Amino acid sequence: MAKTKSESPGPLDKSPSHLLHRALQRALDIYAETAGPTAVTQRQFAVLAAVAAREGLTQADLVRSTGIDRSTLAELVARMLGKGLLARERSNEDGRANTVTLTDKGRTALAEAEPRAHAADQAILRLVPSGKRGGFLAALRALAAERPKDGDEKADKGKKSKKAKKKAAKKAKKSRKSPEGEPALVVG
């Protein structure tokens, strides 16, 4: 469980990264308290839920669907394999990749964890004023959304700059015309 820190205002209370970190600590504490000491962890729950939603995911697919980084996910899957919650086998589509499925024990653990995870989520949402919960969830989804790859981001910027250049050229051309629509005389 995370350490509880003082609520003193200061420069950090305007830092989104710091506040998100603190909010995550609090959310994980609420999950741990609600789920109990014998339940799967929040990250294990996320993996079980992702695999249940789509059996046969590769570990790379799990990274994308859960947001857990590759090395952490590899360790997590290894521990869950050891506990008998998951089974792993070579992918039929890619011989270099492994697919992951739930075992019967994994299905049971997920079924036991689901109501606890839901209760933890409700406890977290109760910390947000009721009229702001929809916006809060939308903001979290936006923050958690997958970012474009470096190449995609550059391509988007290139498109925007081409559009901006085209718009600027059109505006410049328009400003050179007289009010009647005739080209203005440029004296130089």
C-alpha positions in Angstrom: 0.0 0.0 0.0 1.2 3.5 -0.8 2.2 5.9 2.0 -0.3 8.6 2.9 1.2 12.0 2.4 0.2 15.3 3.8 -2.4 17.4 2.0 -0.4 20.6 2.1 -1.0 22.8 -0.9 2.0 24.1 -2.8 3.5 24.0 -6.2 2.7 20.3 -6.6 -1.0 20.8 -6.3 -0.9 22.4 -9.8 1.2 19.6 -11.3 -1.0 17.2 -13.3 1.7 14.4 -13.3 2.0 14.7 -9.5 -1.7 14.7 -8.9 -2.2 11.8 -11.3 0.4 9.9 -9.4 -1.3 10.7 -6.0 -4.7 9.7 -7.5 -3.2 6.4 -8.7 -1.8 5.7 -5.2 -5.1 6.4 -3.6 -7.0 4.3 -6.2 -4.7 1.3 -5.7 -5.1 1.7 -1.9 -8.9 1.6 -2.3 -8.7 -1.4 -4.5 -6.4 -3.3 -2.1 -8.6 -2.4 0.9 -11.8 -3.4 -1.0 -10.5 -6.5 -2.6 -8.8 -7.9 0.5 -5.4 -9.5 1.1 -6.2 -12.8 -0.7 -7.5 -11.2 -3.9 -5.6 -10.7 -7.1 -3.9 -7.4 -7.5 -5.4 -4.6 -9.6 -2.9 -5.3 -12.4 -3.5 -9.0 -12.2 -7.2 -8.2 -12.5 -6.6 -6.1 -15.5 -4.7 -8.9 -17.2 -7.4 -11.5 -16.3 -10.1 -9.2 -17.6 -8.3 -8.4 -20.9 -7.6 -12.1 -21.5 -11.2 -13.1 -20.7 -12.4 -10.4 -23.2 -10.3 -11.9 -25.9 -8.8 -15.3 -25.4 -5.5 -16.0 -27.2 -4.0 -12.5 -26.9 -0.3 -12.3 -27.4 1.8 -10.6 -24.7 2.2 -7.6 -27.1 -1.6 -7.4 -27.4 -1.8 -7.4 -23.6 0.6 -4.5 -23.4 -1.6 -2.5 -25.7 -4.9 -3.4 -24.0 -3.8 -3.0 -20.4 -1.2 -0.2 -20.7 1.2 -2.2 -18.6 4.8 -1.9 -19.9 6.4 -4.9 -21.7 8.9 -5.9 -19.0 6.4 -5.5 -16.1 3.8 -7.4 -18.1 6.3 -10.2 -18.8 7.1 -10.6 -15.1 3.4 -10.4 -14.2 2.4 -13.1 -16.7 5.3 -15.3 -15.5 4.0 -15.0 -11.9 0.4 -15.6 -13.0 1.5 -18.7 -15.0 3.3 -19.9 -11.8 0.1 -19.5 -9.8 -1.9 -21.4 -12.5 -4.1 -18.4 -13.4 -2.9 -18.3 -17.1 -1.7 -20.8 -19.7 0.7 -19.9 -22.5 1.4 -21.5 -25.8 3.0 -20.6 -29.1 0.9 -18.5 -31.5 -0.4 -20.3 -34.6 -0.1 -17.0 -36.5 3.4 -15.9 -35.3 5.8 -18.6 -34.1 7.9 -16.0 -32.2 4.9 -14.9 -30.1 3.1 -16.6 -27.2 -0.6 -16.4 -26.7 -2.2 -16.4 -23.3 -5.5 -18.0 -22.1 -7.3 -18.2 -18.8 -7.1 -21.5 -16.8 -10.1 -22.7 -14.8 -8.3 -21.3 -11.7 -7.9 -17.9 -13.6 -11.6 -17.8 -14.5 -12.5 -18.5 -10.8 -10.1 -15.7 -9.6 -11.6 -13.3 -12.2 -15.1 -14.1 -11.1 -14.2 -13.5 -7.5 -12.4 -10.3 -8.3 -15.0 -8.7 -10.5 -17.5 -7.6 -7.8 -14.6 -6.4 -5.6 -13.1 -4.4 -8.5 -16.5 -2.9 -9.3 -16.9 -1.9 -5.6 -13.5 -0.3 -5.6 -14.4 1.6 -8.8 -17.6 2.8 -7.1 -15.7 3.9 -4.0 -13.2 5.9 -6.2 -16.1 7.5 -8.2 -17.8 8.6 -4.9 -14.7 10.8 -4.3 -15.7 12.8 -7.4 -18.9 15.0 -7.2 -21.7 13.1 -8.9 -22.3 15.8 -11.6 -18.6 15.5 -12.7 -18.2 11.7 -12.8 -18.9 11.5 -16.6 -16.4 14.2 -17.4 -13.9 12.7 -15.0 -14.2 9.3 -16.8 -14.0 11.0 -20.2 -10.8 12.9 -19.1 -9.3 9.6 -17.8 -10.1 7.9 -21.1 -8.5 10.7 -23.1 -5.4 10.6 -20.9 -5.1 6.8 -21.2 -5.7 6.8 -25.0 -3.0 5.3 -27.0 -0.7 7.9 -28.5 0.3 7.9 -32.1 3.6 6.3 -33.0 6.5 8.8 -33.7 6.1 8.4 -37.4 2.3 8.8 -37.2 2.6 11.9 -35.1 5.1 13.5 -37.5 2.8 12.6 -40.4 -0.1 14.3 -38.6 2.1 17.4 -38.0 3.1 17.4 -41.7 -0.6 17.4 -42.7 -1.4 20.2 -40.3 1.5 22.3 -41.6 0.4 21.7 -45.2 -3.1 22.7 -44.3 -1.8 25.7 -42.4 0.4 26.8 -45.3 -2.4 26.4 -47.8 -4.7 28.4 -45.6 -2.1 31.1 -45.1 -1.5 31.3 -48.8 -5.2 31.6 -49.5 -5.5 34.4 -46.9 -2.5 36.2 -48.3 -4.0 36.0 -51.8 -7.3 37.3 -50.6 -5.7 40.2 -48.8 -4.0 41.3 -52.0 -7.3 41.6 -53.9 -9.3 44.8 -53.9 -12.8 44.9 -52.3 -14.4 44.4 -55.7 -12.5 41.1 -56.2 -10.0 42.5 -58.6 -6.3 42.1 -58.0 -4.9 45.1 -56.1 -2.1 47.1 -57.5 1.1 46.4 -55.6 3.4 49.3 -55.6 6.9 48.4 -54.8 
